[in-house]
Amino acid sequence: MSVPEKLPKIGSSDHYCFVVRQELPRAKPPPKETIFRRDTRDSRIREFGQWITSFSWQEVISKGLCQEKSECFHRILLGAVEKYLPMKAVRKCRSDKPWMTSKIKSLIRKRQTCMAKYGKESSSFKFWRNKVAQSIKECKESYYKSKVRNLKVTDASKWWREVKNLSGMADRNNQWFEHLIDGETVDSVNTLCERINHFFVNLTKDFTPLSQDDVSNYSAGDSGIAGDLLVSTGEVYKSLCSLKTGKAPGPDGIPNVILKTFAFELAPVIADIYNSSLRDAYLPPLLKRATLTPLPKQSPPGSIENGIRPISLTCEIAKVMEGLTLARIMPSIVSHLDNKQFAMAGKSTQQAIVYILHLALEALDKGGCTPRFFFADFRKGFDLIDSKILLDKLSKLGNHNVVLGWIAAFLYKRSQFVRIAWVGCIYTLIYQWWYSTRY
């Protein structure tokens, strides 16, 4: 409180007024965070294209082992990406609206400069004021059409939440992970990353991990590789062209826009590396890494064990190789699947619901019976798959040992890295009891 200040009498009053001012703390500016992004402007892409269209990958193709090929390929490609598409730091406020862009912020700065220099009645200020208003309107409309409009039919709750964000009715400053930092067992975001990483790695602690002998056993006894197992440049080119450029790059740091735009130049060398990995039953550790970004199942999340859904981000080249391998094992798998298996491409959950409803109505039409349904949900179903059982089943289905050796190498010594708000822990091997340390 300030010292009371005596004011003059008001009119003919015989009373004095006193003013006591409360000293309020100055409002802190919204917290900012620095995000590093690749400079993928068209001019940068063209400079990269001039390099890659004239570069020869003979140095990679001439090497004998897959390990040598992959290390040389990644070193050359990542070096070129760092040179022509460098990382740039972008400052971002937590209070920024989802439609806010760097272009709008630049226009706002110009508007404020003109207001301070020429005043609100100047033509310069009015020009930039109108530009800001027009850009905000366009960005809001674009964001609504691309991110929000479809939610009105698919998820009304999320649609209403996004509408409130657009209209300024919601507070986006609070981060979901702050509810899990209690100051005792979890005292920082870094510690929270460790706890989440430890939880997901610990799910498979009772499984026996694959060993190098398992990888060698599946690939042993094959003097050569059948021609139908090798991939062609055309297959790799088609896979690269189907990539989505809007997705974030994996741990290898290669942007999808590079892989897709220059698929013609990269397809031959990636096909050669994949064929070598089939022959050697080897995958480089970089392609077996995953960046795990946890998302809350509900807001706020109740606990790490029940309120977190992991989103795993892997290298796009590894995904391309997965797709090539899947195309070679699916023919032997599909023939053994039940026709009522709806978890397949070309089928949907709607068909499963229609089929169940048909069975129930058919039974009710006969009369004298009561249909009963049993719904089962597997706890962490995708995380609790034993690799040895999986390989054994694939072997019994008649898949070639070369392909099984590649799958075993793909599952051997995989590692993951948990990241929240650009903070994370070190890469941790899956299938091991290893509490990661901070860095």
TORKOL-4160 file (C-alpha; in steps of 0.2 Angstrom, whole numbers, padded with zeros to 4 digits, m for minus):
439
<pt num="1" X="0000" Y="0000" Z="0000"/>
<pt num="2" X="0006" Y="0018" Z="m0004"/>
<pt num="3" X="0005" Y="0032" Z="0009"/>
<pt num="4" X="m0012" Y="0040" Z="0010"/>
<pt num="5" X="m0013" Y="0056" Z="m0001"/>
<pt num="6" X="m0025" Y="0070" Z="0004"/>
<pt num="7" X="m0035" Y="0077" Z="m0010"/>
<pt num="8" X="m0045" Y="0094" Z="m0010"/>
<pt num="9" X="m0063" Y="0095" Z="m0005"/>
<pt num="10" X="m0075" Y="0092" Z="m0019"/>
<pt num="11" X="m0087" Y="0106" Z="m0022"/>
<pt num="12" X="m0095" Y="0113" Z="m0005"/>
<pt num="13" X="m0091" Y="0098" Z="0004"/>
<pt num="14" X="m0082" Y="0099" Z="0021"/>
<pt num="15" X="m0074" Y="0082" Z="0019"/>
<pt num="16" X="m0058" Y="0078" Z="0012"/>
<pt num="17" X="m0054" Y="0063" Z="0001"/>
<pt num="18" X="m0039" Y="0052" Z="0003"/>
<pt num="19" X="m0032" Y="0041" Z="m0010"/>
<pt num="20" X="m0023" Y="0025" Z="m0006"/>
<pt num="21" X="m0015" Y="0016" Z="m0021"/>
<pt num="22" X="m0011" Y="m0002" Z="m0020"/>
<pt num="23" X="0005" Y="m0007" Z="m0027"/>
<pt num="24" X="0001" Y="m0021" Z="m0039"/>
<pt num="25" X="0015" Y="m0032" Z="m0046"/>
<pt num="26" X="0020" Y="m0029" Z="m0064"/>
<pt num="27" X="0012" Y="m0042" Z="m0075"/>
<pt num="28" X="0025" Y="m0054" Z="m0082"/>
<pt num="29" X="0026" Y="m0055" Z="m0101"/>
<pt num="30" X="0020" Y="m0071" Z="m0108"/>
<pt num="31" X="0033" Y="m0085" Z="m0107"/>
<pt num="32" X="0042" Y="m0088" Z="m0124"/>
<pt num="33" X="0051" Y="m0103" Z="m0130"/>
<pt num="34" X="0063" Y="m0106" Z="m0144"/>
<pt num="35" X="0059" Y="m0118" Z="m0157"/>
<pt num="36" X="0072" Y="m0124" Z="m0171"/>
<pt num="37" X="0065" Y="m0127" Z="m0188"/>
<pt num="38" X="0073" Y="m0131" Z="m0205"/>
<pt num="39" X="0073" Y="m0116" Z="m0217"/>
<pt num="40" X="0063" Y="m0125" Z="m0231"/>
<pt num="41" X="0060" Y="m0109" Z="m0242"/>
<pt num="42" X="0059" Y="m0112" Z="m0261"/>
<pt num="43" X="0075" Y="m0103" Z="m0263"/>
<pt num="44" X="0084" Y="m0115" Z="m0251"/>
<pt num="45" X="0076" Y="m0130" Z="m0259"/>
<pt num="46" X="0082" Y="m0125" Z="m0276"/>
<pt num="47" X="0100" Y="m0123" Z="m0270"/>
<pt num="48" X="0099" Y="m0140" Z="m0263"/>
<pt num="49" X="0092" Y="m0147" Z="m0279"/>
<pt num="50" X="0106" Y="m0139" Z="m0289"/>
<pt num="51" X="0118" Y="m0149" Z="m0278"/>
<pt num="52" X="0109" Y="m0166" Z="m0278"/>
<pt num="53" X="0105" Y="m0167" Z="m0296"/>
<pt num="54" X="0124" Y="m0166" Z="m0300"/>
<pt num="55" X="0130" Y="m0177" Z="m0286"/>
<pt num="56" X="0135" Y="m0195" Z="m0289"/>
<pt num="57" X="0131" Y="m0208" Z="m0276"/>
<pt num="58" X="0144" Y="m0220" Z="m0282"/>
<pt num="59" X="0154" Y="m0218" Z="m0266"/>
<pt num="60" X="0140" Y="m0226" Z="m0257"/>
<pt num="61" X="0135" Y="m0239" Z="m0269"/>
<pt num="62" X="0153" Y="m0245" Z="m0271"/>
<pt num="63" X="0154" Y="m0250" Z="m0253"/>
<pt num="64" X="0152" Y="m0268" Z="m0248"/>
<pt num="65" X="0143" Y="m0268" Z="m0231"/>
<pt num="66" X="0126" Y="m0261" Z="m0227"/>
<pt num="67" X="0134" Y="m0252" Z="m0212"/>
<pt num="68" X="0146" Y="m0243" Z="m0222"/>
<pt num="69" X="0133" Y="m0239" Z="m0235"/>
<pt num="70" X="0121" Y="m0232" Z="m0223"/>
<pt num="71" X="0134" Y="m0222" Z="m0213"/>
<pt num="72" X="0141" Y="m0214" Z="m0229"/>
<pt num="73" X="0124" Y="m0210" Z="m0236"/>
<pt num="74" X="0118" Y="m0202" Z="m0220"/>
<pt num="75" X="0134" Y="m0192" Z="m0218"/>
<pt num="76" X="0133" Y="m0185" Z="m0235"/>
<pt num="77" X="0115" Y="m0181" Z="m0236"/>
<pt num="78" X="0114" Y="m0174" Z="m0218"/>
<pt num="79" X="0129" Y="m0163" Z="m0222"/>
<pt num="80" X="0120" Y="m0156" Z="m0238"/>
<pt num="81" X="0104" Y="m0153" Z="m0228"/>
<pt num="82" X="0114" Y="m0143" Z="m0214"/>
<pt num="83" X="0123" Y="m0133" Z="m0228"/>
<pt num="84" X="0108" Y="m0128" Z="m0239"/>
<pt num="85" X="0093" Y="m0130" Z="m0226"/>
<pt num="86" X="0101" Y="m0124" Z="m0210"/>
<pt num="87" X="0091" Y="m0124" Z="m0194"/>
<pt num="88" X="0084" Y="m0107" Z="m0188"/>
<pt num="89" X="0078" Y="m0102" Z="m0171"/>
<pt num="90" X="0060" Y="m0096" Z="m0170"/>
<pt num="91" X="0054" Y="m0087" Z="m0154"/>
<pt num="92" X="0036" Y="m0093" Z="m0150"/>
<pt num="93" X="0024" Y="m0086" Z="m0136"/>
<pt num="94" X="0014" Y="m0099" Z="m0126"/>
<pt num="95" X="0000" Y="m0087" Z="m0128"/>
<pt num="96" X="0000" Y="m0087" Z="m0147"/>
<pt num="97" X="m0016" Y="m0092" Z="m0155"/>
<pt num="98" X="m0015" Y="m0107" Z="m0166"/>
<pt num="99" X="m0017" Y="m0097" Z="m0182"/>
<pt num="100" X="m0003" Y="m0085" Z="m0178"/>
<pt num="101" X="0011" Y="m0085" Z="m0190"/>
<pt num="102" X="0028" Y="m0076" Z="m0192"/>
<pt num="103" X="0020" Y="m0065" Z="m0206"/>
<pt num="104" X="0007" Y="m0058" Z="m0195"/>
<pt num="105" X="0020" Y="m0054" Z="m0181"/>
<pt num="106" X="0030" Y="m0045" Z="m0194"/>
<pt num="107" X="0015" Y="m0035" Z="m0200"/>
<pt num="108" X="0011" Y="m0031" Z="m0182"/>
<pt num="109" X="0029" Y="m0024" Z="m0179"/>
<pt num="110" X="0027" Y="m0013" Z="m0194"/>
<pt num="111" X="0010" Y="m0006" Z="m0188"/>
<pt num="112" X="0017" Y="m0002" Z="m0171"/>
<pt num="113" X="0032" Y="0006" Z="m0178"/>
<pt num="114" X="0021" Y="0018" Z="m0189"/>
<pt num="115" X="0010" Y="0021" Z="m0174"/>
<pt num="116" X="0024" Y="0027" Z="m0163"/>
<pt num="117" X="0033" Y="0037" Z="m0177"/>
<pt num="118" X="0018" Y="0045" Z="m0186"/>
<pt num="119" X="0003" Y="0043" Z="m0175"/>
<pt num="120" X="m0014" Y="0034" Z="m0177"/>
<pt num="121" X="m0021" Y="0046" Z="m0189"/>
<pt num="122" X="m0007" Y="0044" Z="m0202"/>
<pt num="123" X="m0010" Y="0035" Z="m0218"/>
<pt num="124" X="0005" Y="0023" Z="m0215"/>
<pt num="125" X="m0002" Y="0017" Z="m0199"/>
<pt num="126" X="m0019" Y="0014" Z="m0206"/>
<pt num="127" X="m0012" Y="0005" Z="m0221"/>
<pt num="128" X="m0002" Y="m0008" Z="m0210"/>
<pt num="129" X="m0017" Y="m0009" Z="m0198"/>
<pt num="130" X="m0028" Y="m0015" Z="m0212"/>
<pt num="131" X="m0015" Y="m0027" Z="m0218"/>
<pt num="132" X="m0014" Y="m0035" Z="m0200"/>
<pt num="133" X="m0033" Y="m0036" Z="m0199"/>
<pt num="134" X="m0034" Y="m0044" Z="m0217"/>
<pt num="135" X="m0020" Y="m0056" Z="m0213"/>
<pt num="136" X="m0028" Y="m0062" Z="m0197"/>
<pt num="137" X="m0045" Y="m0064" Z="m0205"/>
<pt num="138" X="m0037" Y="m0075" Z="m0219"/>
<pt num="139" X="m0027" Y="m0086" Z="m0207"/>
<pt num="140" X="m0042" Y="m0088" Z="m0196"/>
<pt num="141" X="m0052" Y="m0094" Z="m0210"/>
<pt num="142" X="m0038" Y="m0105" Z="m0217"/>
<pt num="143" X="m0035" Y="m0113" Z="m0200"/>
<pt num="144" X="m0054" Y="m0116" Z="m0197"/>
<pt num="145" X="m0056" Y="m0125" Z="m0214"/>
<pt num="146" X="m0040" Y="m0136" Z="m0212"/>
<pt num="147" X="m0041" Y="m0140" Z="m0194"/>
<pt num="148" X="m0058" Y="m0137" Z="m0186"/>
<pt num="149" X="m0072" Y="m0138" Z="m0198"/>
<pt num="150" X="m0072" Y="m0157" Z="m0200"/>
<pt num="151" X="m0072" Y="m0159" Z="m0181"/>
<pt num="152" X="m0090" Y="m0153" Z="m0181"/>
<pt num="153" X="m0095" Y="m0170" Z="m0187"/>
<pt num="154" X="m0082" Y="m0181" Z="m0180"/>
<pt num="155" X="m0079" Y="m0174" Z="m0163"/>
<pt num="156" X="m0091" Y="m0160" Z="m0157"/>
<pt num="157" X="m0081" Y="m0158" Z="m0141"/>
<pt num="158" X="m0065" Y="m0155" Z="m0149"/>
<pt num="159" X="m0073" Y="m0143" Z="m0162"/>
<pt num="160" X="m0081" Y="m0132" Z="m0148"/>
<pt num="161" X="m0064" Y="m0132" Z="m0139"/>
<pt num="162" X="m0055" Y="m0126" Z="m0155"/>
<pt num="163" X="m0069" Y="m0113" Z="m0158"/>
<pt num="164" X="m0066" Y="m0106" Z="m0141"/>
<pt num="165" X="m0048" Y="m0105" Z="m0145"/>
<pt num="166" X="m0051" Y="m0095" Z="m0161"/>
<pt num="167" X="m0063" Y="m0083" Z="m0152"/>
<pt num="168" X="m0051" Y="m0080" Z="m0138"/>
<pt num="169" X="m0062" Y="m0088" Z="m0125"/>
<pt num="170" X="m0050" Y="m0101" Z="m0119"/>
<pt num="171" X="m0033" Y="m0100" Z="m0110"/>
<pt num="172" X="m0019" Y="m0109" Z="m0119"/>
<pt num="173" X="m0005" Y="m0104" Z="m0107"/>
<pt num="174" X="m0006" Y="m0119" Z="m0096"/>
<pt num="175" X="0003" Y="m0134" Z="m0103"/>
<pt num="176" X="m0005" Y="m0151" Z="m0100"/>
<pt num="177" X="0012" Y="m0158" Z="m0092"/>
<pt num="178" X="0012" Y="m0145" Z="m0079"/>
<pt num="179" X="m0002" Y="m0155" Z="m0070"/>
<pt num="180" X="0010" Y="m0170" Z="m0068"/>
<pt num="181" X="0024" Y="m0159" Z="m0060"/>
<pt num="182" X="0021" Y="m0160" Z="m0041"/>
<pt num="183" X="0037" Y="m0153" Z="m0035"/>
<pt num="184" X="0041" Y="m0169" Z="m0025"/>
<pt num="185" X="0043" Y="m0185" Z="m0035"/>
<pt num="186" X="0043" Y="m0175" Z="m0052"/>
<pt num="187" X="0051" Y="m0158" Z="m0050"/>
<pt num="188" X="0054" Y="m0153" Z="m0068"/>
<pt num="189" X="0050" Y="m0157" Z="m0086"/>
<pt num="190" X="0066" Y="m0166" Z="m0088"/>
<pt num="191" X="0062" Y="m0178" Z="m0073"/>
<pt num="192" X="0045" Y="m0180" Z="m0081"/>
<pt num="193" X="0053" Y="m0186" Z="m0097"/>
<pt num="194" X="0063" Y="m0199" Z="m0087"/>
<pt num="195" X="0048" Y="m0205" Z="m0078"/>
<pt num="196" X="0038" Y="m0207" Z="m0094"/>
<pt num="197" X="0052" Y="m0216" Z="m0103"/>
<pt num="198" X="0055" Y="m0227" Z="m0088"/>
<pt num="199" X="0037" Y="m0232" Z="m0088"/>
<pt num="200" X="0035" Y="m0237" Z="m0106"/>
<pt num="201" X="0052" Y="m0246" Z="m0107"/>
<pt num="202" X="0047" Y="m0255" Z="m0091"/>
<pt num="203" X="0032" Y="m0263" Z="m0099"/>
<pt num="204" X="0043" Y="m0276" Z="m0108"/>
<pt num="205" X="0055" Y="m0280" Z="m0094"/>
<pt num="206" X="0048" Y="m0298" Z="m0092"/>
<pt num="207" X="0052" Y="m0302" Z="m0110"/>
<pt num="208" X="0068" Y="m0310" Z="m0116"/>
<pt num="209" X="0076" Y="m0297" Z="m0128"/>
<pt num="210" X="0082" Y="m0303" Z="m0145"/>
<pt num="211" X="0101" Y="m0306" Z="m0146"/>
<pt num="212" X="0113" Y="m0305" Z="m0161"/>
<pt num="213" X="0112" Y="m0324" Z="m0162"/>
<pt num="214" X="0093" Y="m0324" Z="m0165"/>
<pt num="215" X="0096" Y="m0312" Z="m0179"/>
<pt num="216" X="0110" Y="m0323" Z="m0186"/>
<pt num="217" X="0100" Y="m0339" Z="m0185"/>
<pt num="218" X="0085" Y="m0332" Z="m0195"/>
<pt num="219" X="0097" Y="m0326" Z="m0209"/>
<pt num="220" X="0108" Y="m0341" Z="m0209"/>
<pt num="221" X="0108" Y="m0354" Z="m0222"/>
<pt num="222" X="0104" Y="m0343" Z="m0237"/>
<pt num="223" X="0118" Y="m0342" Z="m0249"/>
<pt num="224" X="0108" Y="m0329" Z="m0260"/>
<pt num="225" X="0093" Y="m0318" Z="m0260"/>
<pt num="226" X="0079" Y="m0322" Z="m0272"/>
<pt num="227" X="0075" Y="m0309" Z="m0285"/>
<pt num="228" X="0057" Y="m0306" Z="m0279"/>
<pt num="229" X="0064" Y="m0301" Z="m0262"/>
<pt num="230" X="0075" Y="m0287" Z="m0269"/>
<pt num="231" X="0067" Y="m0270" Z="m0272"/>
<pt num="232" X="0068" Y="m0260" Z="m0288"/>
<pt num="233" X="0072" Y="m0242" Z="m0289"/>
<pt num="234" X="0054" Y="m0239" Z="m0295"/>
<pt num="235" X="0047" Y="m0246" Z="m0279"/>
<pt num="236" X="0057" Y="m0235" Z="m0268"/>
<pt num="237" X="0053" Y="m0220" Z="m0279"/>
<pt num="238" X="0034" Y="m0223" Z="m0278"/>
<pt num="239" X="0036" Y="m0225" Z="m0259"/>
<pt num="240" X="0046" Y="m0209" Z="m0257"/>
<pt num="241" X="0033" Y="m0199" Z="m0268"/>
<pt num="242" X="0019" Y="m0204" Z="m0256"/>
<pt num="243" X="0027" Y="m0196" Z="m0241"/>
<pt num="244" X="0018" Y="m0182" Z="m0232"/>
<pt num="245" X="0029" Y="m0166" Z="m0232"/>
<pt num="246" X="0020" Y="m0159" Z="m0217"/>
<pt num="247" X="0026" Y="m0172" Z="m0205"/>
<pt num="248" X="0040" Y="m0168" Z="m0194"/>
<pt num="249" X="0057" Y="m0177" Z="m0198"/>
<pt num="250" X="0063" Y="m0192" Z="m0187"/>
<pt num="251" X="0079" Y="m0194" Z="m0177"/>
<pt num="252" X="0089" Y="m0193" Z="m0193"/>
<pt num="253" X="0085" Y="m0175" Z="m0196"/>
<pt num="254" X="0081" Y="m0178" Z="m0215"/>
<pt num="255" X="0065" Y="m0167" Z="m0219"/>
<pt num="256" X="0052" Y="m0176" Z="m0229"/>
<pt num="257" X="0051" Y="m0162" Z="m0241"/>
<pt num="258" X="0069" Y="m0167" Z="m0247"/>
<pt num="259" X="0064" Y="m0186" Z="m0248"/>
<pt num="260" X="0049" Y="m0182" Z="m0258"/>
<pt num="261" X="0055" Y="m0168" Z="m0269"/>
<pt num="262" X="0071" Y="m0177" Z="m0274"/>
<pt num="263" X="0064" Y="m0195" Z="m0274"/>
<pt num="264" X="0071" Y="m0198" Z="m0292"/>
<pt num="265" X="0088" Y="m0194" Z="m0286"/>
<pt num="266" X="0087" Y="m0203" Z="m0269"/>
<pt num="267" X="0078" Y="m0219" Z="m0275"/>
<pt num="268" X="0093" Y="m0229" Z="m0282"/>
<pt num="269" X="0104" Y="m0226" Z="m0267"/>
<pt num="270" X="0090" Y="m0230" Z="m0254"/>
<pt num="271" X="0086" Y="m0246" Z="m0264"/>
<pt num="272" X="0104" Y="m0251" Z="m0264"/>
<pt num="273" X="0105" Y="m0249" Z="m0245"/>
<pt num="274" X="0089" Y="m0259" Z="m0242"/>
<pt num="275" X="0095" Y="m0273" Z="m0253"/>
<pt num="276" X="0111" Y="m0273" Z="m0243"/>
<pt num="277" X="0102" Y="m0273" Z="m0227"/>
<pt num="278" X="0092" Y="m0289" Z="m0233"/>
<pt num="279" X="0109" Y="m0297" Z="m0237"/>
<pt num="280" X="0118" Y="m0293" Z="m0221"/>
<pt num="281" X="0103" Y="m0294" Z="m0209"/>
<pt num="282" X="0108" Y="m0277" Z="m0203"/>
<pt num="283" X="0100" Y="m0260" Z="m0200"/>
<pt num="284" X="0109" Y="m0245" Z="m0193"/>
<pt num="285" X="0105" Y="m0240" Z="m0175"/>
<pt num="286" X="0099" Y="m0223" Z="m0182"/>
<pt num="287" X="0085" Y="m0231" Z="m0192"/>
<pt num="288" X="0079" Y="m0240" Z="m0176"/>
<pt num="289" X="0078" Y="m0225" Z="m0165"/>
<pt num="290" X="0061" Y="m0216" Z="m0161"/>
<pt num="291" X="0057" Y="m0200" Z="m0153"/>
<pt num="292" X="0042" Y="m0202" Z="m0142"/>
<pt num="293" X="0030" Y="m0187" Z="m0139"/>
<pt num="294" X="0017" Y="m0191" Z="m0125"/>
<pt num="295" X="0000" Y="m0183" Z="m0127"/>
<pt num="296" X="m0014" Y="m0183" Z="m0114"/>
<pt num="297" X="m0029" Y="m0195" Z="m0116"/>
<pt num="298" X="m0039" Y="m0182" Z="m0106"/>
<pt num="299" X="m0035" Y="m0164" Z="m0100"/>
<pt num="300" X="m0028" Y="m0164" Z="m0087"/>
<pt num="301" X="m0020" Y="m0181" Z="m0087"/>
<pt num="302" X="m0023" Y="m0191" Z="m0071"/>
<pt num="303" X="m0007" Y="m0200" Z="m0071"/>
<pt num="304" X="0008" Y="m0206" Z="m0081"/>
<pt num="305" X="0002" Y="m0224" Z="m0081"/>
<pt num="306" X="m0016" Y="m0221" Z="m0086"/>
<pt num="307" X="m0017" Y="m0203" Z="m0094"/>
<pt num="308" X="m0003" Y="m0203" Z="m0107"/>
<pt num="309" X="m0004" Y="m0209" Z="m0125"/>
<pt num="310" X="0013" Y="m0211" Z="m0133"/>
<pt num="311" X="0016" Y="m0204" Z="m0151"/>
<pt num="312" X="0031" Y="m0212" Z="m0159"/>
<pt num="313" X="0041" Y="m0203" Z="m0172"/>
<pt num="314" X="0053" Y="m0213" Z="m0182"/>
<pt num="315" X="0064" Y="m0210" Z="m0197"/>
<pt num="316" X="0055" Y="m0209" Z="m0214"/>
<pt num="317" X="0068" Y="m0219" Z="m0223"/>
<pt num="318" X="0065" Y="m0233" Z="m0210"/>
<pt num="319" X="0046" Y="m0232" Z="m0213"/>
<pt num="320" X="0049" Y="m0234" Z="m0232"/>
<pt num="321" X="0059" Y="m0249" Z="m0228"/>
<pt num="322" X="0046" Y="m0256" Z="m0217"/>
<pt num="323" X="0033" Y="m0254" Z="m0231"/>
<pt num="324" X="0044" Y="m0263" Z="m0243"/>
<pt num="325" X="0046" Y="m0277" Z="m0231"/>
<pt num="326" X="0027" Y="m0278" Z="m0227"/>
<pt num="327" X="0024" Y="m0279" Z="m0246"/>
<pt num="328" X="0034" Y="m0295" Z="m0246"/>
<pt num="329" X="0026" Y="m0304" Z="m0231"/>
<pt num="330" X="0008" Y="m0299" Z="m0233"/>
<pt num="331" X="0004" Y="m0312" Z="m0246"/>
<pt num="332" X="0008" Y="m0326" Z="m0234"/>
<pt num="333" X="m0001" Y="m0318" Z="m0220"/>
<pt num="334" X="m0017" Y="m0313" Z="m0229"/>
<pt num="335" X="m0021" Y="m0330" Z="m0234"/>
<pt num="336" X="m0022" Y="m0336" Z="m0216"/>
<pt num="337" X="m0033" Y="m0322" Z="m0209"/>
<pt num="338" X="m0051" Y="m0325" Z="m0206"/>
<pt num="339" X="m0063" Y="m0316" Z="m0217"/>
<pt num="340" X="m0071" Y="m0308" Z="m0202"/>
<pt num="341" X="m0054" Y="m0299" Z="m0198"/>
<pt num="342" X="m0059" Y="m0281" Z="m0201"/>
<pt num="343" X="m0042" Y="m0273" Z="m0195"/>
<pt num="344" X="m0036" Y="m0273" Z="m0212"/>
<pt num="345" X="m0033" Y="m0261" Z="m0227"/>
<pt num="346" X="m0049" Y="m0259" Z="m0236"/>
<pt num="347" X="m0060" Y="m0263" Z="m0221"/>
<pt num="348" X="m0066" Y="m0252" Z="m0207"/>
<pt num="349" X="m0074" Y="m0253" Z="m0190"/>
<pt num="350" X="m0091" Y="m0248" Z="m0197"/>
<pt num="351" X="m0091" Y="m0265" Z="m0206"/>
<pt num="352" X="m0087" Y="m0274" Z="m0190"/>
<pt num="353" X="m0102" Y="m0265" Z="m0181"/>
<pt num="354" X="m0113" Y="m0269" Z="m0196"/>
<pt num="355" X="m0108" Y="m0287" Z="m0195"/>
<pt num="356" X="m0111" Y="m0288" Z="m0176"/>
<pt num="357" X="m0128" Y="m0280" Z="m0178"/>
<pt num="358" X="m0132" Y="m0292" Z="m0192"/>
<pt num="359" X="m0128" Y="m0307" Z="m0181"/>
<pt num="360" X="m0139" Y="m0300" Z="m0166"/>
<pt num="361" X="m0154" Y="m0296" Z="m0177"/>
<pt num="362" X="m0153" Y="m0313" Z="m0186"/>
<pt num="363" X="m0153" Y="m0321" Z="m0169"/>
<pt num="364" X="m0168" Y="m0311" Z="m0163"/>
<pt num="365" X="m0178" Y="m0315" Z="m0178"/>
<pt num="366" X="m0177" Y="m0333" Z="m0174"/>
<pt num="367" X="m0184" Y="m0330" Z="m0157"/>
<pt num="368" X="m0181" Y="m0339" Z="m0141"/>
<pt num="369" X="m0164" Y="m0332" Z="m0138"/>
<pt num="370" X="m0155" Y="m0317" Z="m0130"/>
<pt num="371" X="m0139" Y="m0310" Z="m0139"/>
<pt num="372" X="m0125" Y="m0306" Z="m0127"/>
<pt num="373" X="m0109" Y="m0297" Z="m0132"/>
<pt num="374" X="m0092" Y="m0297" Z="m0124"/>
<pt num="375" X="m0080" Y="m0283" Z="m0126"/>
<pt num="376" X="m0062" Y="m0285" Z="m0122"/>
<pt num="377" X="m0048" Y="m0272" Z="m0122"/>
<pt num="378" X="m0030" Y="m0277" Z="m0122"/>
<pt num="379" X="m0019" Y="m0267" Z="m0110"/>
<pt num="380" X="m0005" Y="m0259" Z="m0120"/>
<pt num="381" X="m0008" Y="m0271" Z="m0134"/>
<pt num="382" X="0004" Y="m0265" Z="m0146"/>
<pt num="383" X="0018" Y="m0262" Z="m0133"/>
<pt num="384" X="0017" Y="m0280" Z="m0126"/>
<pt num="385" X="0021" Y="m0290" Z="m0142"/>
<pt num="386" X="0035" Y="m0303" Z="m0139"/>
<pt num="387" X="0047" Y="m0301" Z="m0153"/>
<pt num="388" X="0052" Y="m0320" Z="m0152"/>
<pt num="389" X="0034" Y="m0326" Z="m0153"/>
<pt num="390" X="0031" Y="m0314" Z="m0168"/>
<pt num="391" X="0046" Y="m0320" Z="m0178"/>
<pt num="392" X="0041" Y="m0338" Z="m0174"/>
<pt num="393" X="0023" Y="m0336" Z="m0181"/>
<pt num="394" X="0030" Y="m0327" Z="m0196"/>
<pt num="395" X="0042" Y="m0342" Z="m0199"/>
<pt num="396" X="0027" Y="m0354" Z="m0198"/>
<pt num="397" X="0018" Y="m0344" Z="m0211"/>
<pt num="398" X="0032" Y="m0348" Z="m0223"/>
<pt num="399" X="0041" Y="m0332" Z="m0224"/>
<pt num="400" X="0058" Y="m0332" Z="m0231"/>
<pt num="401" X="0073" Y="m0333" Z="m0219"/>
<pt num="402" X="0081" Y="m0317" Z="m0227"/>
<pt num="403" X="0065" Y="m0307" Z="m0223"/>
<pt num="404" X="0064" Y="m0314" Z="m0205"/>
<pt num="405" X="0082" Y="m0309" Z="m0203"/>
<pt num="406" X="0079" Y="m0292" Z="m0208"/>
<pt num="407" X="0064" Y="m0291" Z="m0196"/>
<pt num="408" X="0074" Y="m0298" Z="m0182"/>
<pt num="409" X="0088" Y="m0285" Z="m0186"/>
<pt num="410" X="0074" Y="m0271" Z="m0186"/>
<pt num="411" X="0068" Y="m0276" Z="m0169"/>
<pt num="412" X="0085" Y="m0279" Z="m0161"/>
<pt num="413" X="0091" Y="m0265" Z="m0149"/>
<pt num="414" X="0078" Y="m0252" Z="m0153"/>
<pt num="415" X="0079" Y="m0236" Z="m0143"/>
<pt num="416" X="0067" Y="m0222" Z="m0139"/>
<pt num="417" X="0069" Y="m0204" Z="m0133"/>
<pt num="418" X="0055" Y="m0195" Z="m0124"/>
<pt num="419" X="0053" Y="m0177" Z="m0128"/>
<pt num="420" X="0041" Y="m0164" Z="m0120"/>
<pt num="421" X="0042" Y="m0145" Z="m0125"/>
<pt num="422" X="0060" Y="m0148" Z="m0133"/>
<pt num="423" X="0066" Y="m0156" Z="m0116"/>
<pt num="424" X="0070" Y="m0174" Z="m0116"/>
<pt num="425" X="0081" Y="m0188" Z="m0109"/>
<pt num="426" X="0094" Y="m0199" Z="m0117"/>
<pt num="427" X="0090" Y="m0213" Z="m0129"/>
<pt num="428" X="0085" Y="m0229" Z="m0120"/>
<pt num="429" X="0086" Y="m0246" Z="m0126"/>
<pt num="430" X="0069" Y="m0255" Z="m0126"/>
<pt num="431" X="0068" Y="m0272" Z="m0118"/>
<pt num="432" X="0080" Y="m0267" Z="m0104"/>
<pt num="433" X="0078" Y="m0261" Z="m0086"/>
<pt num="434" X="0088" Y="m0245" Z="m0088"/>
<pt num="435" X="0083" Y="m0229" Z="m0079"/>
<pt num="436" X="0089" Y="m0215" Z="m0090"/>
<pt num="437" X="0100" Y="m0201" Z="m0083"/>
<pt num="438" X="0097" Y="m0183" Z="m0087"/>
<pt num="439" X="0108" Y="m0172" Z="m0098"/>
